[in-house]
């Protein structure tokens, strides 16, 4: 699902809201999450999951094309851990697909 598809779906499910209002709301939420992660804060959305920032230490890497060894610098990376309810919904839908 893309952001555009999300906005379209929400606008259809909430006909009392304009598409522009839905788009502004989605953008506001995503921007706030991005700001919090940039400030290395943890964002917890109950029954969905947790967004956090993990520090990756520097390490040796390898260029797959040339095979040369290279240095990968340390960095911060966004991390998402699905909540229990989301994991259960995914597992339930996966079981339904396997049985079909």
Helices and strands as residue ranges (DSSP letters): H 3-13, H 19-38, E 43-45, E 49-56, E 59-62, E 69-72, E 75-82, H 84-99
